[in-house]
Amino acid sequence: MSSSSGRRPTSRGSTASRKSSRRSGVLSSPALSARHVGELVAELAPLCAGRALRAVDGLPPRDLVLVFEPAAAGERVLLVRLSADEDAARLHVQHARVSPHDGPLGPFFRACEQELVGAECARVSQLRGDRIALVEFRRTRAGRARTLVLELLGRRATLALLDENDQILAALDPPRGHKAVRVQVGVKYQPPPAPREPSAEGEALLDSLAAPATTASAASTASPTPLSQRVELVLGSAQTAARAASLRDALRERLAKKRAKTLQFLKGLEVRRAACAGAERVREDGEILKANLARVPRGAARVELPDWFAGDGGAARAIALDPKLSPHENAERIFQRYHKLLRSAEELGADESRGARTLAALDALLARVDAEEPDALEREALAAGVLEAPQVAPRKAAPPAPRLPYKVHRAASGAEIWVGRSAEDNDELSLKHARGNDVWLHTADSPGSHIVLRVEKGAEPPPEDVLDAAHLAVHFSPLRGARKAAVHVARGKEVHKPRGAKPGLVHLSGGKTLHLRVDEDRLRRLLDTRGREEPD
């Protein structure tokens, strides 16, 4: 992906002014302008070029740190932070220690690690003088160029990993619903539209971002990367404060919910205590019913029996019954309830003490939320049993990729070469998937797979790519192993299916025959490019 230098117009709405919106009581940090991005790129480019990438440290949800090998023996590693945080998007040399992420990483971070570790940084550049930075790599594990794109577009900031053809291999933000997303896996990266009219360059970064008073004297002079240090001090600190405020709000909400549940629990204990106070009357109901079983009609929902527990001896006691049970079963049920109330009364004191202790601990924690670090306070609450660890929803298994009628290989230029899997798949490949300008190949006078070399509209296929596709046509046919072979070459629009023809049989209305001498080295290279992303 090419970038441009020179005058750097700012993108839409990119200013260094402070945003007016507030979130969690923390004022949003100033955004980097296009000029600022250009200054940072100029500072990073000579430091990163030619260095090997030792590691990619993902910092979910929206940051990663590139760990570059030292430029010379005895020097330290170079840490470069790329952040797509919506309130503090930035790139800079990372000076402060970074705590590693504790937990699983998402697919974007895993893809960056798999594709980039061990590669060499080719260059760091600014795209179109806009708020878009590119970190380009060569000598990757796949043997092809890779590019990290950081769009520093405020609340639309994002990260993407591109292949050598600018196809998006991984994106930080997955598509949501059915809405089309510009930056999504599988499409060619297209930067956002350039501003209609270039904006004024504005202030330089060091003039625009005011350093904290305690560090202002040293921030710009003591470091060999003063721009990065200033950005880290201002925007990095703002991101840390915003994260702490967000964690503090979340912790306060969890504590408040647990307090409400504890109050409800204590109210339930009051109801239990009132019920336990009537345990003796429940026992009396059971004794009266047991002594008068013969007088109780079956199926009765209520019965009045002499109450010998009353002082006058002539009173009657009404006892509620379950009409589905026999008189004897109703008596047993009443005694079971009596014994349950006795057990509940024994546990009531301990439950009330536990609820009171929990309520007091929650009140104490809520009083400390604004003054202490939320992470440490949460660990204390978890250790004391006041809070439970948040439940993590199990990751849903990704739906299986739809079966394609072809396998994917790549030509020397990176162009895709599609190889039909079966006779029926050959028909679907040639008639439904191939485009009119694509190059279609098949061995002459021999069955075999249909081969499609993908060609952009209006472009001509490189001759070397055609030779690559012809080698695959011979390999995926009964002529595999032959030293020489003839291969039909035509355009996709010249391939037609005769009415009633058997699967795989097509008719050509044009094209030519290529007489091929098989190159074993070329064939091995092509077979090694079998798309890792393409399932069998």
PEWOPE-V299607 format. One record per backbone hydrogen bond with DSSP energy under -0.5 kcal/mol. NH is the residue of the N-H (numbers start at 1). CO is the residue of the C=O. If there is no record, write none. Layout:
BEGIN
NH_CO + NH_CO
END
This chain:
BEGIN
4_126 + 9_7 + 14_11 + 15_13 + 23_26 + 26_23 + 27_25 + 28_21 + 29_87 + 31_17 + 37_33 + 38_34 + 39_35 + 40_36 + 41_37 + 42_38 + 43_39 + 44_40 + 45_41 + 46_42 + 47_44 + 48_44 + 49_45 + 50_121 + 51_48 + 53_119 + 54_52 + 54_67 + 55_67 + 57_65 + 58_56 + 59_63 + 62_59 + 63_59 + 64_82 + 65_57 + 66_80 + 67_55 + 67_65 + 68_66 + 68_78 + 69_52 + 75_72 + 78_68 + 79_77 + 80_66 + 80_78 + 81_92 + 82_64 + 83_90 + 84_62 + 89_85 + 90_83 + 92_81 + 94_79 + 95_93 + 103_101 + 110_106 + 111_107 + 112_108 + 113_109 + 114_110 + 115_111 + 116_112 + 117_113 + 118_53 + 119_116 + 120_138 + 121_51 + 122_136 + 123_136 + 125_134 + 127_132 + 128_126 + 129_4 + 130_127 + 132_130 + 133_150 + 134_125 + 135_148 + 136_123 + 136_134 + 137_146 + 138_120 + 141_115 + 143_140 + 146_137 + 147_162 + 148_135 + 149_147 + 149_160 + 150_133 + 151_149 + 151_158 + 152_131 + 152_150 + 153_151 + 156_153 + 157_154 + 158_151 + 160_149 + 161_170 + 162_147 + 163_167 + 166_163 + 168_187 + 169_161 + 169_167 + 170_161 + 172_159 + 174_172 + 177_175 + 179_176 + 184_182 + 186_168 + 187_184 + 189_166 + 208_204 + 209_205 + 210_208 + 215_212 + 216_212 + 218_215 + 219_215 + 220_216 + 221_218 + 222_218 + 229_225 + 230_226 + 231_227 + 232_228 + 233_229 + 234_230 + 235_231 + 236_231 + 237_232 + 238_234 + 239_235 + 240_236 + 241_237 + 242_238 + 243_239 + 244_240 + 245_241 + 246_242 + 247_243 + 248_244 + 249_245 + 250_246 + 251_247 + 252_248 + 253_249 + 254_250 + 255_251 + 256_252 + 257_253 + 258_254 + 259_255 + 260_256 + 261_257 + 262_258 + 263_259 + 264_260 + 265_261 + 266_262 + 267_263 + 268_264 + 269_265 + 270_266 + 271_267 + 272_268 + 273_269 + 274_270 + 275_271 + 276_272 + 277_273 + 278_274 + 278_275 + 279_276 + 282_278 + 283_279 + 284_280 + 285_281 + 286_282 + 287_283 + 288_284 + 289_285 + 290_286 + 291_287 + 292_288 + 292_289 + 293_290 + 295_292 + 296_293 + 297_295 + 299_325 + 300_297 + 303_319 + 305_303 + 305_317 + 307_315 + 308_306 + 310_307 + 317_305 + 319_303 + 321_301 + 323_321 + 325_322 + 330_326 + 331_327 + 332_328 + 333_329 + 334_330 + 335_331 + 336_332 + 337_333 + 338_334 + 339_335 + 340_336 + 341_337 + 342_338 + 343_339 + 344_340 + 345_341 + 346_342 + 347_343 + 348_344 + 349_345 + 351_347 + 352_348 + 353_349 + 354_350 + 355_351 + 356_352 + 357_353 + 358_354 + 359_355 + 360_356 + 361_357 + 362_358 + 363_359 + 364_360 + 365_361 + 366_362 + 367_363 + 368_364 + 368_365 + 369_365 + 369_366 + 371_368 + 372_368 + 377_373 + 378_374 + 379_375 + 380_376 + 381_377 + 382_378 + 383_379 + 384_380 + 385_382 + 386_381 + 387_381 + 393_391 + 407_419 + 409_407 + 409_417 + 411_415 + 414_411 + 417_409 + 418_452 + 419_407 + 420_418 + 420_450 + 421_405 + 426_422 + 427_423 + 428_424 + 429_425 + 430_426 + 431_427 + 432_428 + 433_428 + 433_429 + 434_429 + 438_435 + 439_453 + 440_438 + 440_490 + 441_451 + 442_488 + 444_486 + 446_443 + 449_476 + 451_441 + 452_418 + 453_439 + 454_416 + 454_452 + 459_456 + 465_462 + 466_462 + 467_463 + 468_464 + 469_465 + 470_466 + 471_467 + 472_468 + 473_469 + 474_470 + 475_471 + 476_472 + 477_474 + 477_475 + 478_447 + 480_477 + 482_479 + 485_516 + 487_514 + 488_442 + 489_512 + 490_440 + 492_438 + 493_436 + 494_491 + 495_492 + 496_494 + 496_507 + 498_496 + 501_498 + 505_502 + 506_504 + 507_496 + 509_494 + 512_489 + 514_487 + 515_513 + 516_485 + 516_514 + 518_483 + 518_516 + 520_518 + 523_519 + 524_520 + 525_521 + 526_522 + 527_523 + 528_524 + 529_525 + 529_526 + 530_527 + 531_408 + 534_531 + 535_533
END
